[in-house]
Amino acid sequence: GAGVLAWPHWVAVQPGDAPVLAVIAVSGFAGQLAITQAFRYGQAAVVAPFEYTALAWGMALDGLLWHTAPDQSTLLGGAIVIAFGLWVVRQERTKELVVTP
């Protein structure tokens, strides 16, 4: 679906962009492996909140690289997602603490 929406303004990838795309691919792959290992060896209730730092990293990199800032609706949406995600993690952690007979 995104391809159809992008078609009118499509710009072909230039050969000079290959090194940047390679760095993005390798760093994304390494990051995914790291997250997978964290969930494999750590408790999900402890690891999950760290995934929310991706939003902050994305905003920081946007600001540094492209001098852009998210608008108010983006910040509100991010805050809602983070708040409910942390609420779920807290609920799950509370369930783990309750000892069942």
Backbone torsions as a table, in degrees:
resi	resn	phi	psi	omega
1	GLY	NA	-38.4	-179.0
2	ALA	-66.6	-32.0	178.2
3	GLY	-62.8	-39.1	178.5
4	VAL	-65.5	-42.3	179.7
5	LEU	-68.5	-32.8	-178.2
6	ALA	-82.2	-19.4	-173.4
7	TRP	-50.7	-45.9	-177.2
8	PRO	-62.6	-26.0	-176.9
9	HIS	-116.5	21.3	-174.8
10	TRP	-64.5	134.3	174.2
11	VAL	-123.6	125.0	-177.7
12	ALA	-65.7	147.0	176.8
13	VAL	-71.3	131.7	-178.9
14	GLN	-88.4	149.3	179.3
15	PRO	-57.6	-30.0	179.2
16	GLY	-68.7	-14.7	178.9
17	ASP	-84.0	-7.5	-175.8
18	ALA	-56.8	-44.2	179.4
19	PRO	-61.5	-39.4	178.8
20	VAL	-65.8	-44.0	178.5
21	LEU	-63.5	-36.6	178.0
22	ALA	-65.2	-42.7	178.2
23	VAL	-64.0	-41.9	177.8
24	ILE	-61.6	-43.9	-178.7
25	ALA	-64.6	-46.7	-177.7
26	VAL	-67.2	-43.5	-179.2
27	SER	-68.9	-36.7	176.3
28	GLY	-65.1	-41.3	177.8
29	PHE	-63.8	-45.6	179.5
30	ALA	-64.2	-40.2	178.2
31	GLY	-63.9	-41.6	178.7
32	GLN	-64.8	-40.3	176.5
33	LEU	-62.1	-41.7	-179.9
34	ALA	-63.7	-42.6	178.9
35	ILE	-64.4	-41.7	179.4
36	THR	-61.5	-44.6	178.8
37	GLN	-65.3	-37.9	178.9
38	ALA	-62.0	-43.2	178.5
39	PHE	-71.3	-28.7	179.3
40	ARG	-68.8	-42.9	-173.4
41	TYR	-101.9	-15.5	-178.6
42	GLY	-109.4	169.2	176.1
43	GLN	-79.6	136.3	-177.5
44	ALA	-58.9	-37.0	-179.0
45	ALA	-66.0	-23.0	178.3
46	VAL	-90.1	-39.7	-175.0
47	VAL	-76.7	-40.4	-172.8
48	ALA	-54.5	-42.9	-179.5
49	PRO	-60.1	-27.5	179.3
50	PHE	-68.6	-23.8	177.4
51	GLU	-65.7	-26.4	-179.7
52	TYR	-71.1	-13.8	175.8
53	THR	-68.3	-16.8	178.3
54	ALA	-59.2	-35.9	178.3
55	LEU	-63.8	-44.9	178.6
56	ALA	-65.9	-41.2	177.6
57	TRP	-62.4	-42.4	179.0
58	GLY	-61.4	-44.1	178.9
59	MET	-65.9	-39.9	179.9
60	ALA	-64.8	-43.6	179.4
61	LEU	-67.6	-38.7	175.1
62	ASP	-58.5	-44.4	179.9
63	GLY	-64.9	-43.0	-178.4
64	LEU	-71.7	-43.7	-174.2
65	LEU	-85.1	-41.3	-173.3
66	TRP	-118.1	2.5	177.8
67	HIS	54.5	45.1	177.7
68	THR	-119.2	156.6	177.0
69	ALA	-131.8	146.4	178.9
70	PRO	-68.9	150.1	177.4
71	ASP	-80.6	176.8	-174.7
72	GLN	-64.2	-37.8	-179.2
73	SER	-67.9	-34.8	177.1
74	THR	-66.8	-44.0	178.2
75	LEU	-63.3	-41.0	178.5
76	LEU	-63.7	-45.6	178.4
77	GLY	-61.0	-43.5	177.5
78	GLY	-62.2	-41.3	179.3
79	ALA	-63.8	-39.7	178.6
80	ILE	-65.3	-45.9	-179.7
81	VAL	-61.6	-46.2	-179.7
82	ILE	-65.0	-44.2	-178.5
83	ALA	-60.8	-47.5	-179.1
84	PHE	-71.1	-33.6	175.4
85	GLY	-62.9	-45.0	178.0
86	LEU	-67.3	-34.2	177.0
87	TRP	-63.1	-43.9	178.7
88	VAL	-63.2	-43.8	178.9
89	VAL	-60.7	-41.6	179.5
90	ARG	-65.2	-41.2	178.4
91	GLN	-62.4	-42.6	179.6
92	GLU	-66.3	-40.1	178.4
93	ARG	-64.2	-38.8	178.1
94	THR	-64.5	-39.5	177.6
95	LYS	-62.7	-38.2	-179.9
96	GLU	-66.2	-31.2	-177.3
97	LEU	-77.7	-22.4	-179.3
98	VAL	-77.2	124.8	-179.4
99	VAL	-89.1	124.0	178.6
100	THR	-93.5	142.0	-178.9
101	PRO	-72.4	NA	NA
